[in-house]
Amino acid sequence: MEQLTGKPLTWRWAEWLLLFIAVPVALRIWWQPLVLLALLVLTTIWGIWWLKQQRLPHYQPLWRGPAGRNERRQLKRLLWRFALSTGLLIATVWIFIPAKLFDMPRTQPKLWLLILAFYPLFSVYPQEIIYRALFFARYRPLFRGAYATLLASAGAFGFMHLVFQNWPAVLLTLIGGWLFAETYARTYSLRLVWLEHSLYGALIFTVGLGDYFYHGNVG
């Protein structure tokens, strides 16, 4: 693991605070979706470049690397957890906001299919580069121990969703961020955590919670 002391550590903290605290707060106050998109793209490009420069033994881009025994074992665990979460979310929406249950597939099937097709590539992959691969490799030295890094990754991921200006989005992504960070910490498999994030994202938009993550609802 990279060792940082003194001035390098201070600069790394400043960088972390700017990227994961100041930017979400600024976008929460001054909502600019194009700025958010530009920052997502630029940070992803920089993150991929930096990760490649480090030649980390455990870092593999999404489309490379054999599926090891641990990755296959964690895939089964991931799918069981997703099945349980699906039942819980469906029950929650049915109990508290029944009119929203499966709202998008019923009323906007074309938009729903477009989201399922493009969301994993254009939204999930950049987020996993930033909040998992880059976060664990570049910012782990700022936190004491693996558990603190998991909390920081999940917290930063949830905090970013302040831009949607509603607490359900923050709460759901805080929980999701913990699940994704735990999966990544167990496997360092970007493609596995990409799959998990994609499944939960599709679930959110399918069961009727997509409005909480829709830019058009931010005013």
Buried (B, 14 or more C-beta within 10 A) or exposed (E): EEEBEEEEEEEBEEEBEEBBBEBBEBBBEEBEEEEBBEBBEEBBEEBBEEBEEEEBEEBBBBEEBEEEEEBEEBBEEBEEBBEEBBEEBBEBBBEEBEEBBBBBBEEBEEEBEEBBEEBBEEBBBBBBBBBBBBBBBBBBBBBEEEEEBBBBBBBBBBBBBBBBBBEBBBEBBBBBBBBBBBBBBBBBBBBBBBBBBBBBBBBBBBBBBBBBBEEEEEE
